[in-house]
Amino acid sequence: MDAARAFLNRFRAADAEGAPLAAFADDPDGLAAVLADDPDALGAALAGAVDARHGGPVAINRDCFASAAIDGEGRVVVADARFAAWFDDSDPFDTAVRGIAGGAPRVTLFADDRSGRPVALAAGGLAVARAWPLDEGVVAALTSRRARFAVVAFRAGSAAGVQAVETFRLTQAEASLVAALARHGDLQLAADARGIAYETARKFVAAAMRKTGTRRQTDLIRRTLAAAAGELPGVEALTPLLRELFGLTRRQAELAVHVAGGATRDEAAARLNISIHRAKADLKTVFVACGIASAVDLARLIAEVEALHGLATACDVSITARGGSREPLRLVARRWAGGVIAVADHGPADGAPVVVLHSNVSGRHHSASFIAGLQAAGYRPIAVERGGYGLTDPAPGDPVVAAANDLDDVLDALRLRQVAAVARCTTASFVACASAARGRITGGVLVWPDGPAHGAGARMTDRVRSIFTAHPALAEGFARLVARRSGGAVIAKLWRVSAAGVPSDLAVLDDPREVADIVRGTLQACAGMTGFLGEALALAARPLPVRVPASRRWTLLFGTGYERHDVADAVAFWSAALPQATVRIVDDGVHFLHVTHGAEVVAALGRAALPPSLTHAQPSAMRPAHDLSPAFARGGQG
């Protein structure tokens, strides 16, 4: 009990210093003790460590934000070019900083840009705003104390169109029309601004909605603006935030969220169990309170609020610099269910396609050296993010079935009939087998997959999953803590603790470039934690993977990095699913086998990959859009 009490004290002290997860890295034995002796006390501590002040990690696009430094009276001291062009600096910003205590960040509303439209702002002192996308002049004014607060506005501008072309594969005409629609809030005004006929504008919007997986202009605007902002978690308490900003009732704020998210007024009324007439009156009140005239403008305003609230409350902020390397991101519309699927197609287009399926504690971002190694060997790495991780929307139903369905949609969107796969860890290996049974994956390599019953190991996935498996009541609290309080420094520390005793893993963690990639991928897993939570609970039921009898093109790759970890059980488990697979057990290596033993991965792919001429599908060969049958029904158990 003393060890458990000591851990709880350590956890509370770490929470007070802003890094509660550090206690998990510093005292793993104490964590085991409190789980055994007093899990209820740990549950209470987890719940107390997360509230509305805490947001998840964000990765933002600098080009979509404008900044200024203001004094205590709200007067602009210095502003960047975008901010100066957007606002009339003769009008003080006192409302933006009113009520800020101790420099704490605050999202507010400043109801007058140069066009008279309401615009959301985030404001805070230098201590909290230092990580924001601030202009150098703004930072200098704050550092010299010529200014007291930083003010940031989200303005996607032309960047929204560029991002829409890259991310959703919109045409330039479609993207320009969507950007004009966000700017003007009305399709006729947007068409006039672009100099095109209204019917042409309607066709462009319809095409954009199809490519973005949206069904109304409101959802289209909210989704494209969110993509332009970067990678931000949804606002957990959006309804109370809107009530605070606009003086709405709870029902009016909920109505606004539904409408901005793509619901019709009648659909929103049904969801809230109110009459259509009541919804009409409430929506009119919302428009007046927000100073807007359309549902599209409401979607734009709420997208700004979400982006700035995510920035203001973020536990970790990374910024894409101007001219910096950009991820080859694409958001694919999910056809079998709603939402989008995040994909990083690294190319080259003429390489043999290989899907890379991430581990349970990472997202679509992988080691740059690993991706480059695959490309050098003639492959086209395509990283696909599962539901509830990073930018991929959560998906309904069994997570393995859902991920296999998503992979079908991704391959169809990329016009690929069959691919090879690199599956990292357990859930990814379940997905690979399910897709192989459908005929979409020809073979590949499973990199250190466990059997779902395994939970006593020392790997990062083992440690975290054991909490979910043995203590399901703690699952949600732990997931919220990780989603809202994970910083890059603590994640790097947790990985180093988990890699203790494994020389090759520690060598990877000695490389700052590898650490940056590992942290970025882990932060994507931390975004919401719904993906990891759903997968961990599914694996706790100890399912069996789909069996793939014709499995000569598969390799099972394991490492002997942990002396106390016997790989025999995992080898037996996966050999039953892939009875003809080659088994490779290498010395050393656990978490990062795909990096430390990249040559083994490439050799395994040599037995699995098909030439590009056999992988690209013609339209008639791809799955029909209406085929939404369950995964195992399509592929069978084999």
DAKA-V160291 format. One record per residue. N is the residue number from 0. PHI is phi as a letter, one per 20 degrees, with the letter a starting at -180 (999 if undefined). BURIAL is 1 if it has 24 or more other C-alpha atoms within 12 Angstrom, else 0. Layout:
N	PHI	BURIAL
N	PHI	BURIAL
This chain:
0	999	0
1	f	0
2	f	0
3	f	1
4	f	1
5	f	1
6	f	1
7	f	1
8	f	0
9	f	1
10	f	1
11	f	1
12	f	0
13	f	1
14	f	1
15	f	0
16	e	0
17	n	1
18	c	1
19	f	1
20	f	1
21	f	1
22	f	1
23	f	1
24	f	1
25	f	1
26	b	1
27	f	1
28	f	0
29	f	1
30	f	1
31	f	1
32	f	0
33	f	1
34	f	1
35	f	0
36	e	0
37	b	1
38	f	1
39	f	0
40	f	1
41	f	1
42	g	1
43	f	0
44	f	1
45	f	1
46	f	1
47	f	0
48	e	1
49	c	1
50	b	0
51	f	1
52	f	1
53	d	1
54	d	1
55	e	1
56	f	1
57	c	1
58	c	1
59	d	1
60	e	1
61	g	1
62	f	1
63	e	1
64	c	1
65	c	1
66	c	1
67	b	1
68	d	1
69	c	1
70	e	1
71	f	1
72	e	0
73	n	1
74	e	1
75	f	1
76	e	1
77	b	1
78	b	1
79	f	1
80	f	0
81	f	1
82	f	1
83	f	0
84	f	0
85	e	1
86	d	1
87	e	0
88	f	1
89	f	0
90	e	0
91	f	1
92	d	1
93	f	1
94	f	1
95	f	1
96	d	1
97	f	1
98	n	0
99	f	1
100	d	0
101	m	0
102	m	1
103	f	1
104	f	1
105	b	1
106	e	1
107	c	1
108	c	1
109	d	1
110	e	1
111	b	1
112	e	1
113	f	0
114	e	0
115	n	0
116	e	1
117	f	1
118	c	1
119	e	1
120	c	1
121	d	1
122	c	1
123	a	1
124	f	1
125	f	1
126	g	0
127	e	1
128	e	1
129	g	1
130	e	1
131	f	1
132	f	1
133	e	1
134	f	1
135	g	0
136	f	0
137	f	1
138	f	1
139	f	0
140	f	1
141	f	1
142	f	0
143	e	0
144	m	0
145	f	0
146	c	1
147	d	1
148	c	1
149	e	1
150	c	1
151	c	1
152	c	1
153	e	1
154	c	1
155	f	1
156	l	1
157	f	1
158	f	1
159	f	1
160	f	1
161	f	1
162	f	1
163	f	1
164	f	1
165	f	1
166	e	1
167	d	1
168	m	1
169	f	1
170	f	0
171	f	0
172	f	1
173	f	1
174	f	1
175	f	1
176	f	1
177	f	1
178	f	1
179	f	1
180	f	1
181	f	1
182	f	1
183	d	1
184	m	1
185	b	1
186	f	1
187	f	0
188	f	0
189	f	1
190	f	1
191	f	0
192	f	0
193	e	1
194	m	0
195	c	0
196	f	0
197	f	0
198	f	0
199	f	0
200	f	1
201	f	1
202	f	0
203	f	1
204	f	1
205	f	1
206	f	1
207	f	1
208	f	1
209	f	1
210	f	1
211	e	1
212	m	1
213	d	1
214	c	1
215	b	1
216	f	1
217	f	1
218	f	1
219	g	1
220	f	1
221	f	1
222	f	1
223	f	1
224	f	1
225	f	1
226	f	1
227	f	1
228	f	1
229	p	1
230	d	1
231	c	1
232	f	1
233	f	1
234	f	1
235	f	1
236	d	1
237	f	1
238	g	1
239	f	0
240	f	1
241	f	1
242	f	1
243	f	0
244	f	1
245	d	1
246	m	0
247	e	1
248	f	0
249	f	0
250	f	1
251	f	1
252	f	1
253	f	1
254	f	1
255	f	1
256	f	1
257	f	1
258	f	1
259	f	1
260	e	1
261	o	1
262	f	1
263	f	1
264	g	1
265	f	0
266	f	0
267	f	1
268	f	1
269	f	0
270	f	0
271	e	1
272	l	0
273	c	0
274	f	0
275	f	0
276	f	0
277	f	0
278	f	1
279	f	1
280	f	0
281	f	1
282	f	1
283	f	1
284	f	1
285	f	1
286	f	1
287	f	0
288	f	1
289	e	1
290	m	1
291	c	1
292	c	0
293	b	1
294	f	1
295	f	1
296	f	1
297	f	1
298	f	1
299	f	1
300	f	1
301	f	1
302	f	1
303	f	1
304	f	1
305	f	1
306	f	1
307	f	1
308	f	1
309	f	1
310	f	1
311	f	1
312	d	1
313	f	1
314	e	1
315	b	1
316	c	1
317	c	1
318	c	1
319	f	1
320	f	0
321	g	0
322	m	0
323	f	0
324	f	0
325	d	0
326	f	1
327	f	1
328	e	1
329	c	1
330	d	1
331	e	1
332	f	1
333	e	1
334	e	1
335	e	1
336	b	1
337	f	1
338	o	1
339	c	1
340	c	1
341	e	1
342	c	1
343	d	1
344	e	1
345	e	1
346	m	1
347	f	0
348	f	0
349	e	0
350	f	1
351	f	1
352	f	1
353	c	1
354	e	1
355	d	1
356	d	1
357	f	1
358	f	1
359	f	1
360	d	1
361	b	1
362	d	1
363	f	1
364	e	1
365	c	1
366	g	1
367	f	1
368	f	1
369	f	1
370	f	1
371	f	0
372	f	1
373	f	1
374	f	1
375	f	0
376	e	1
377	n	1
378	d	1
379	d	1
380	f	1
381	c	1
382	e	1
383	d	1
384	e	1
385	f	1
386	g	1
387	n	1
388	d	1
389	l	1
390	e	1
391	e	1
392	f	1
393	g	1
394	d	1
395	f	1
396	n	0
397	g	1
398	f	1
399	f	1
400	g	1
401	f	1
402	f	1
403	f	1
404	f	1
405	f	1
406	f	1
407	g	1
408	f	1
409	f	1
410	f	1
411	f	1
412	f	1
413	e	1
414	l	1
415	d	1
416	e	1
417	b	1
418	b	1
419	e	1
420	b	1
421	d	1
422	d	1
423	e	1
424	m	1
425	f	1
426	g	1
427	g	1
428	f	1
429	f	1
430	f	1
431	f	1
432	f	1
433	f	1
434	f	1
435	f	1
436	f	1
437	e	1
438	n	1
439	e	1
440	d	1
441	e	1
442	q	1
443	q	1
444	c	1
445	e	1
446	e	1
447	l	1
448	e	1
449	e	1
450	f	1
451	f	1
452	f	1
453	f	1
454	b	1
455	d	0
456	f	1
457	d	1
458	f	1
459	g	1
460	f	1
461	f	1
462	f	1
463	f	1
464	f	1
465	f	1
466	f	1
467	f	1
468	f	1
469	e	1
470	c	1
471	g	1
472	f	0
473	e	1
474	g	1
475	f	1
476	f	1
477	f	1
478	f	1
479	f	1
480	f	1
481	f	1
482	f	1
483	d	1
484	c	1
485	e	1
486	d	1
487	g	1
488	f	1
489	f	1
490	f	1
491	f	1
492	f	1
493	f	1
494	f	1
495	f	1
496	f	1
497	f	1
498	e	1
499	g	1
500	n	0
501	d	1
502	g	1
503	f	1
504	f	1
505	f	1
506	f	1
507	f	1
508	f	1
509	e	0
510	e	0
511	g	0
512	f	0
513	f	1
514	f	1
515	f	1
516	f	1
517	f	1
518	f	1
519	f	1
520	f	1
521	f	1
522	f	1
523	f	1
524	f	1
525	f	1
526	f	1
527	n	1
528	m	1
529	f	1
530	f	1
531	f	1
532	f	1
533	f	1
534	f	1
535	f	1
536	f	1
537	f	1
538	f	1
539	f	1
540	f	0
541	l	0
542	f	1
543	d	1
544	f	1
545	f	1
546	e	1
547	d	1
548	g	0
549	e	0
550	c	1
551	f	1
552	e	1
553	d	1
554	c	1
555	d	1
556	d	1
557	c	1
558	c	1
559	d	1
560	f	1
561	d	1
562	f	0
563	e	0
564	d	1
565	e	0
566	e	1
567	g	0
568	f	0
569	f	1
570	f	1
571	f	0
572	f	1
573	e	1
574	f	1
575	f	1
576	f	1
577	c	1
578	f	1
579	d	0
580	f	1
581	f	1
582	d	1
583	c	1
584	d	1
585	d	1
586	f	0
587	m	1
588	n	1
589	b	1
590	f	1
591	d	1
592	g	1
593	f	1
594	e	1
595	f	1
596	c	1
597	g	1
598	f	0
599	f	1
600	f	1
601	f	1
602	f	1
603	f	1
604	f	1
605	f	1
606	e	1
607	d	1
608	f	1
609	d	1
610	f	1
611	g	1
612	f	0
613	d	0
614	d	1
615	e	1
616	e	0
617	e	0
618	g	0
619	f	0
620	e	0
621	e	1
622	f	1
623	g	0
624	f	0
625	e	0
626	e	0
627	d	0
628	f	0
629	g	1
630	f	1
631	f	1
632	f	0
633	f	1
634	e	1
635	m	0
636	e	0
637	m	0
